[in-house]
Amino acid sequence: MKKLLLVLILILPITVQAQSFGAKLNAGSLGIGPEVLVKLNDNLNARVGVNFFNYNTTIETKDSSEFDFEGDLSLFNGSLLVDFHPFGNSFKLTGGLLYNSNRVKTLLIPKQTYTIGGDVYTAAELGAVSADIDFNPIAPYMAVGFGNVFTGSRIGFGIDLGFIYQ
């Protein structure tokens, strides 16, 4: 028992000192949001993050235009990613998964009457044309980029250029 306690006392400080944690704020095509990082070893970091962004617009066109437009962009996604730094610097290869609840809604509202096959239809008779776009809820993510919160100063800049199969 005493030997086990001595081994735990000797190992525990090394384990605690070897672990590194970090946090950052993201801004990009997935939205904005916080991310928490853990350094697994000199070449691997794990990241967990959440991004969100909403944008609504209504475009009312001039009287001579055919349609008014309404659009709603809603971004909300969570990420579980691993960064591989093959050279131990800021260059990285990233892979992982996103929980993806991003959504786009659009609405075209006619403003004129239309003649189709000799029949005249008013804007009210035609009604609005809507489109709703949503994506797969679980999406693989791959990227190449630069940035490592565990090298250099406390404040830095990073970039990822990647693909989401959504």
C-alpha positions as CSV (number, residue, x, y, z in Angstrom):
1,M,0.0,0.0,0.0
2,K,2.8,2.4,0.9
3,K,4.6,1.6,-2.4
4,L,1.3,2.3,-4.4
5,L,0.9,5.6,-2.6
6,L,4.6,6.6,-3.3
7,V,4.1,5.7,-7.0
8,L,0.9,7.8,-7.2
9,I,2.7,10.8,-5.6
10,L,5.6,10.5,-8.0
11,I,3.4,10.1,-11.1
12,L,0.6,12.6,-10.4
13,P,2.6,15.8,-10.7
14,I,4.1,14.6,-14.0
15,T,0.7,13.8,-15.4
16,V,-0.8,17.2,-14.2
17,Q,2.2,19.1,-15.6
18,A,2.0,17.3,-19.0
19,Q,-1.6,18.3,-19.6
20,S,-2.3,21.6,-21.3
21,F,-5.7,23.3,-21.9
22,G,-6.6,26.2,-24.1
23,A,-9.5,28.2,-25.3
24,K,-10.2,30.3,-28.4
25,L,-12.9,32.2,-30.3
26,N,-13.7,31.2,-33.8
27,A,-15.1,33.4,-36.6
28,G,-15.7,31.9,-40.1
29,S,-18.1,30.4,-42.5
30,L,-19.6,28.2,-39.8
31,G,-20.4,31.2,-37.6
32,I,-18.8,32.5,-34.4
33,G,-18.3,30.7,-31.2
34,P,-15.9,29.4,-28.5
35,E,-13.7,26.4,-28.6
36,V,-11.8,24.4,-25.9
37,L,-8.6,22.6,-26.7
38,V,-6.6,19.9,-25.0
39,K,-3.0,19.1,-25.9
40,L,-2.7,15.3,-26.2
41,N,1.0,15.3,-27.0
42,D,3.5,17.5,-28.9
43,N,1.8,16.7,-32.3
44,L,-1.8,16.2,-31.4
45,N,-4.5,18.5,-30.1
46,A,-8.2,17.8,-29.5
47,R,-10.8,20.5,-29.9
48,V,-14.5,20.8,-28.9
49,G,-16.4,23.9,-30.1
50,V,-19.8,25.4,-30.8
51,N,-20.5,28.0,-33.6
52,F,-23.7,30.0,-34.3
53,F,-24.9,32.8,-36.5
54,N,-28.3,34.1,-37.7
55,Y,-29.1,36.4,-40.5
56,N,-32.6,37.4,-41.8
57,T,-33.2,39.7,-44.7
58,T,-36.2,41.0,-46.7
59,I,-35.6,42.6,-50.1
60,E,-38.6,44.6,-51.4
61,T,-37.9,45.3,-55.0
62,K,-39.1,48.2,-57.1
63,D,-42.6,48.2,-58.6
64,S,-41.3,47.0,-62.0
65,S,-39.6,43.9,-60.5
66,E,-41.3,40.5,-60.5
67,F,-40.6,39.3,-56.9
68,D,-39.9,40.3,-53.4
69,F,-37.4,38.1,-51.5
70,E,-37.2,36.9,-47.9
71,G,-34.3,34.9,-46.6
72,D,-33.3,33.3,-43.3
73,L,-29.8,31.8,-42.6
74,S,-29.5,29.9,-39.3
75,L,-26.1,28.4,-38.4
76,F,-25.7,26.2,-35.3
77,N,-23.1,23.5,-35.2
78,G,-20.8,21.7,-32.7
79,S,-17.4,20.2,-33.5
80,L,-15.2,17.5,-32.3
81,L,-11.9,17.8,-34.0
82,V,-8.3,16.5,-33.8
83,D,-5.4,18.6,-35.1
84,F,-2.2,16.8,-36.2
85,H,0.9,19.0,-36.2
86,P,3.4,16.9,-38.2
87,F,6.3,19.3,-37.7
88,G,5.5,20.4,-34.2
89,N,4.8,23.9,-35.3
90,S,1.6,25.8,-36.3
91,F,1.0,23.9,-39.5
92,K,-1.8,21.4,-39.0
93,L,-4.0,18.7,-40.6
94,T,-7.4,18.5,-39.0
95,G,-10.1,15.9,-39.1
96,G,-13.3,15.2,-37.1
97,L,-17.1,15.5,-37.0
98,L,-19.6,18.3,-36.8
99,Y,-23.1,18.2,-35.4
100,N,-24.8,20.2,-38.1
101,S,-28.1,21.9,-37.6
102,N,-27.5,24.7,-40.2
103,R,-30.5,25.8,-42.2
104,V,-31.5,28.1,-45.0
105,K,-35.0,29.2,-45.7
106,T,-36.0,31.4,-48.7
107,L,-39.3,32.9,-49.9
108,L,-40.1,34.5,-53.3
109,I,-43.2,36.5,-53.3
110,P,-44.6,37.4,-56.8
111,K,-45.8,41.0,-57.4
112,Q,-47.2,40.9,-60.9
113,T,-49.9,39.0,-62.9
114,Y,-48.6,36.3,-65.2
115,T,-50.1,34.9,-68.4
116,I,-49.5,31.1,-68.7
117,G,-51.0,29.3,-71.7
118,G,-53.5,32.2,-72.3
119,D,-54.7,32.1,-68.7
120,V,-54.0,35.2,-66.4
121,Y,-53.0,34.6,-62.8
122,T,-52.7,37.2,-60.1
123,A,-49.9,37.3,-57.6
124,A,-52.3,36.1,-54.9
125,E,-53.4,33.1,-57.1
126,L,-49.8,32.1,-57.7
127,G,-48.8,32.2,-54.1
128,A,-45.2,32.4,-52.7
129,V,-42.4,30.0,-53.7
130,S,-40.5,28.7,-50.7
131,A,-37.3,26.6,-50.4
132,D,-36.0,25.1,-47.2
133,I,-32.4,23.7,-47.2
134,D,-31.1,21.6,-44.3
135,F,-28.1,19.3,-44.0
136,N,-27.0,15.9,-42.7
137,P,-27.0,16.2,-38.9
138,I,-23.5,14.5,-38.6
139,A,-20.9,15.7,-41.1
140,P,-17.3,14.7,-41.5
141,Y,-14.8,17.6,-41.5
142,M,-11.2,17.7,-43.0
143,A,-8.9,20.7,-43.2
144,V,-5.4,22.0,-43.5
145,G,-4.4,25.1,-41.7
146,F,-2.1,27.1,-39.4
147,G,-2.4,27.9,-35.7
148,N,-1.6,26.2,-32.5
149,V,-2.5,27.8,-29.2
150,F,0.1,25.7,-27.4
151,T,3.1,27.3,-29.3
152,G,4.1,30.9,-29.2
153,S,2.3,33.7,-27.3
154,R,-1.0,33.7,-25.5
155,I,-2.7,35.6,-28.2
156,G,-2.6,34.4,-31.8
157,F,-4.3,33.9,-35.1
158,G,-5.2,30.7,-36.9
159,I,-6.8,29.7,-40.1
160,D,-8.4,26.5,-41.4
161,L,-9.3,25.7,-45.0
162,G,-11.4,22.7,-45.1
163,F,-14.4,20.7,-46.3
164,I,-17.6,19.5,-44.7
165,Y,-19.5,16.7,-46.3
166,Q,-23.0,17.9,-45.4
